[in-house]
Amino acid sequence: MQRRRFVKSSLLAASALSVSTMGLAHDEHPPGKKSLFELREYEAHFGTNENDLHLYFQNALIPALNRFGVNNCGVFKETSKSDPAKIYLLIPYPSWEDFPVVHTRLKSDAEFRKASVNYDQITADKFPYTRFKTKLMIAFDGQPEIIIPSKEPRIFELRTYEGYNEDALRRKLNMFNEEEFVIFDRTKLNRVFFGEVIAGNDMPCLTYMITFANMEEHDKHWAAFGADPDWQRISKAPEYANSVSRITKIFLEPTAYSQI
């Protein structure tokens, strides 16, 4: 009898957990939780049709993600027009719990599978990319979710700051959360997302995205940031010394169907 009660209560608990978790995908942003950002970098397959990948994103993957409550997906290309081309896909899950739930639903969703038929049937010699890298990031405490810029022509700057060890990264995270966000806003470095990388290359590191109307605005506002008295103060503070060992910058432009 005790064993039957235990099994029954365990099943009920598991069922309740499953329902609760599935429901997360439909919340815009659960209170008190931070977004999980997935950033994929696709390397186009030289000599094949890159448009096949864009059609898959536009007609199959992004509509499915939107139906599951994952909104504001961004698709970008490098402004430098590298060869082979690189395509960046940003997926902002409302929370960490949504990530495995959405991936499980994609595997069994009939509408998504139907929309993906043409993409799935592309032969190996014509497949639009050679590989893709994935980076998973937890949103900063000071900016727990993505900020969507206005729909007008603009460029995006994607920056990655590496730390020489975990403590260096922790100190840089504190610098952003406690000090830098205010300076970013004052000097019009328009924030999109800030994420602590928990899986990906070049760890330990953080990655963030900011946006501008054009490169002239980019240069003007970064110059204002560098001259800001508060930045001058904190950049010399001993608690933040040697918190960044390497900076990587990539300039991006959104595709016509990007939701960011």
C-alpha positions as CSV (number, residue, x, y, z in Angstrom):
1,M,0.0,0.0,0.0
2,Q,2.8,2.4,0.9
3,R,4.6,1.6,-2.3
4,R,1.4,2.3,-4.4
5,R,0.9,5.6,-2.6
6,F,4.6,6.5,-3.3
7,V,4.4,5.6,-6.9
8,K,1.1,7.6,-7.3
9,S,2.5,10.7,-5.6
10,S,5.7,10.5,-7.7
11,L,3.7,10.3,-10.9
12,L,1.6,13.2,-9.9
13,A,4.6,15.3,-9.0
14,A,6.3,14.5,-12.3
15,S,3.1,15.3,-14.2
16,A,2.8,18.7,-12.4
17,L,6.5,19.5,-13.2
18,S,6.0,18.6,-16.8
19,V,2.9,20.8,-17.1
20,S,4.6,23.7,-15.3
21,T,7.7,23.4,-17.5
22,M,5.7,23.2,-20.8
23,G,3.8,26.3,-19.8
24,L,7.0,28.4,-19.5
25,A,7.3,28.6,-23.2
26,H,4.2,30.7,-23.4
27,D,5.2,33.3,-20.9
28,E,6.7,36.5,-22.4
29,H,9.2,36.7,-19.6
30,P,8.7,34.9,-16.3
31,P,9.0,37.3,-13.3
32,G,12.3,37.0,-11.5
33,K,13.9,34.9,-14.3
34,K,16.6,35.7,-16.8
35,S,16.7,35.0,-20.5
36,L,18.8,32.3,-22.1
37,F,20.4,33.4,-25.4
38,E,21.5,30.9,-28.0
39,L,23.7,32.4,-30.7
40,R,24.5,30.2,-33.7
41,E,27.2,31.1,-36.2
42,Y,26.7,29.3,-39.6
43,E,29.5,29.1,-42.1
44,A,28.0,29.0,-45.6
45,H,29.0,26.1,-47.8
46,F,31.1,27.6,-50.6
47,G,29.4,27.3,-54.0
48,T,25.9,26.4,-52.7
49,N,22.8,28.5,-52.3
50,E,22.8,30.3,-49.0
51,N,19.2,31.3,-49.6
52,D,18.1,27.7,-48.7
53,L,19.2,28.4,-45.1
54,H,17.3,31.7,-45.0
55,L,14.1,30.1,-46.3
56,Y,14.4,27.4,-43.6
57,F,14.8,30.1,-40.9
58,Q,12.0,32.3,-42.3
59,N,9.4,29.7,-43.1
60,A,10.1,26.8,-40.7
61,L,12.3,27.4,-37.7
62,I,11.5,30.9,-36.6
63,P,7.7,30.5,-37.0
64,A,7.9,27.4,-34.9
65,L,9.9,29.1,-32.2
66,N,7.4,32.0,-32.2
67,R,4.5,29.5,-31.7
68,F,6.4,28.1,-28.7
69,G,6.7,31.5,-27.1
70,V,10.3,32.2,-28.2
71,N,10.0,35.6,-29.9
72,N,12.3,38.3,-31.3
73,C,14.6,36.0,-33.1
74,G,17.4,37.8,-35.0
75,V,19.2,36.8,-38.2
76,F,22.3,38.7,-39.2
77,K,25.1,38.8,-41.8
78,E,28.5,40.2,-41.4
79,T,28.9,43.7,-42.9
80,S,32.4,42.7,-44.1
81,K,30.9,40.2,-46.6
82,S,33.3,37.4,-45.6
83,D,33.8,34.5,-48.0
84,P,32.5,32.0,-47.2
85,A,29.7,34.0,-45.7
86,K,28.6,33.7,-42.1
87,I,25.1,33.9,-40.9
88,Y,24.2,34.5,-37.3
89,L,21.0,33.3,-35.6
90,L,20.0,34.7,-32.2
91,I,17.4,32.9,-30.2
92,P,16.3,34.6,-27.0
93,Y,14.5,32.0,-24.8
94,P,12.5,33.5,-22.0
95,S,14.3,31.4,-19.4
96,W,16.8,28.5,-19.0
97,E,13.9,26.1,-18.5
98,D,12.5,26.9,-21.9
99,F,15.6,25.7,-23.8
100,P,15.1,21.9,-23.4
101,V,11.4,22.2,-23.6
102,V,11.4,24.0,-27.0
103,H,14.1,21.6,-28.4
104,T,11.9,18.6,-27.5
105,R,8.8,20.1,-29.0
106,L,10.6,20.9,-32.3
107,K,11.4,17.2,-32.7
108,S,7.8,16.2,-32.7
109,D,5.9,19.2,-34.0
110,A,4.1,18.2,-37.2
111,E,3.7,21.8,-38.5
112,F,7.4,22.4,-38.1
113,R,8.3,19.1,-39.7
114,K,6.1,19.8,-42.7
115,A,7.6,23.3,-43.1
116,S,11.1,21.8,-43.0
117,V,10.5,19.2,-45.8
118,N,12.4,21.0,-48.6
119,Y,15.3,21.9,-46.3
120,D,15.6,18.3,-45.0
121,Q,15.7,17.0,-48.6
122,I,18.6,19.1,-49.7
123,T,21.4,16.8,-50.8
124,A,24.8,16.8,-49.2
125,D,26.6,18.5,-52.1
126,K,24.1,21.4,-52.2
127,F,23.6,21.8,-48.4
128,P,23.8,25.6,-47.6
129,Y,26.3,25.4,-44.7
130,T,29.4,23.4,-43.7
131,R,28.9,23.6,-39.9
132,F,27.6,25.9,-37.2
133,K,28.9,26.9,-33.8
134,T,26.5,27.4,-30.8
135,K,27.0,29.7,-27.9
136,L,24.7,29.6,-24.8
137,M,24.5,32.7,-22.6
138,I,22.6,33.6,-19.4
139,A,21.4,37.2,-19.3
140,F,23.1,39.6,-17.0
141,D,21.4,40.5,-13.7
142,G,21.4,44.2,-14.8
143,Q,19.6,43.3,-18.1
144,P,17.6,40.1,-17.7
145,E,16.0,40.2,-21.2
146,I,16.6,41.4,-24.7
147,I,15.9,45.0,-25.7
148,I,14.4,45.3,-29.2
149,P,15.5,48.3,-31.2
150,S,13.2,50.3,-33.5
151,K,12.7,48.9,-37.0
152,E,14.8,51.2,-39.0
153,P,18.1,50.8,-40.9
154,R,20.9,50.1,-38.5
155,I,24.0,48.1,-37.8
156,F,24.8,45.9,-34.8
157,E,28.1,45.4,-33.0
158,L,28.7,42.0,-31.4
159,R,31.4,42.0,-28.8
160,T,33.0,39.2,-26.8
161,Y,35.2,39.9,-23.8
162,E,37.4,37.1,-22.6
163,G,38.8,36.9,-19.1
164,Y,42.1,35.2,-18.3
165,N,40.3,33.2,-15.5
166,E,36.9,32.8,-13.9
167,D,37.5,35.5,-11.3
168,A,38.4,38.1,-14.0
169,L,35.1,37.3,-15.7
170,R,33.2,37.7,-12.4
171,R,34.8,41.1,-11.8
172,K,33.9,42.2,-15.3
173,L,30.3,41.0,-14.9
174,N,30.1,43.1,-11.7
175,M,31.6,46.1,-13.5
176,F,28.8,45.9,-16.0
177,N,26.0,45.3,-13.5
178,E,27.1,47.8,-11.0
179,E,28.6,50.6,-13.1
180,E,28.8,50.3,-16.9
181,F,25.1,50.0,-17.9
182,V,24.4,53.5,-16.6
183,I,27.3,54.8,-18.7
184,F,26.2,52.9,-21.8
185,D,22.7,54.4,-21.6
186,R,24.1,57.9,-21.0
187,T,26.4,57.8,-24.0
188,K,23.9,56.1,-26.2
189,L,25.5,52.7,-26.7
190,N,22.1,51.2,-27.4
191,R,21.9,47.8,-25.6
192,V,20.3,44.7,-27.2
193,F,21.5,41.8,-25.0
194,F,24.3,41.0,-22.6
195,G,25.1,37.4,-21.8
196,E,27.5,35.4,-19.7
197,V,28.7,32.5,-21.8
198,I,28.1,29.2,-20.2
199,A,28.8,27.0,-23.2
200,G,30.8,27.8,-26.3
201,N,34.2,28.9,-27.5
202,D,36.8,31.2,-25.9
203,M,35.6,30.7,-22.3
204,P,35.6,32.2,-19.8
205,C,33.9,35.1,-21.6
206,L,30.8,37.3,-22.0
207,T,29.2,38.4,-25.2
208,Y,26.9,41.4,-25.8
209,M,25.2,43.2,-28.7
210,I,24.7,46.9,-29.2
211,T,23.2,48.8,-32.1
212,F,23.6,52.1,-34.0
213,A,22.1,53.8,-37.0
214,N,25.4,53.8,-38.8
215,M,29.2,53.7,-38.3
216,E,29.4,57.5,-37.8
217,E,27.0,57.2,-34.9
218,H,29.0,54.2,-33.6
219,D,32.3,56.1,-33.6
220,K,30.7,59.2,-32.0
221,H,29.0,57.3,-29.1
222,W,32.0,55.1,-28.4
223,A,34.2,58.3,-28.2
224,A,31.7,59.7,-25.7
225,F,31.9,56.5,-23.7
226,G,35.7,56.6,-23.5
227,A,35.6,60.3,-22.4
228,D,32.9,59.8,-19.8
229,P,34.2,60.7,-16.3
230,D,32.6,57.7,-14.6
231,W,34.2,55.4,-17.2
232,Q,37.5,57.1,-16.6
233,R,37.1,56.4,-12.9
234,I,36.0,52.8,-13.0
235,S,38.5,51.9,-15.7
236,K,41.3,52.7,-13.3
237,A,39.6,51.0,-10.2
238,P,41.8,48.2,-8.8
239,E,38.8,45.9,-8.3
240,Y,38.3,45.8,-12.1
241,A,42.0,45.7,-13.1
242,N,42.9,43.0,-15.7
243,S,39.3,41.8,-16.0
244,V,39.5,41.6,-19.8
245,S,42.3,39.8,-21.6
246,R,40.9,39.9,-25.2
247,I,38.1,41.7,-27.1
248,T,36.6,40.4,-30.4
249,K,34.3,42.7,-32.4
250,I,32.0,41.8,-35.3
251,F,29.8,44.2,-37.2
252,L,26.4,42.8,-38.4
253,E,23.4,43.8,-40.5
254,P,20.0,42.3,-40.1
255,T,18.3,40.3,-42.8
256,A,15.0,41.5,-44.2
257,Y,13.1,39.0,-42.2
258,S,15.0,39.3,-38.9
259,Q,12.8,40.1,-35.9
260,I,15.5,42.2,-34.4
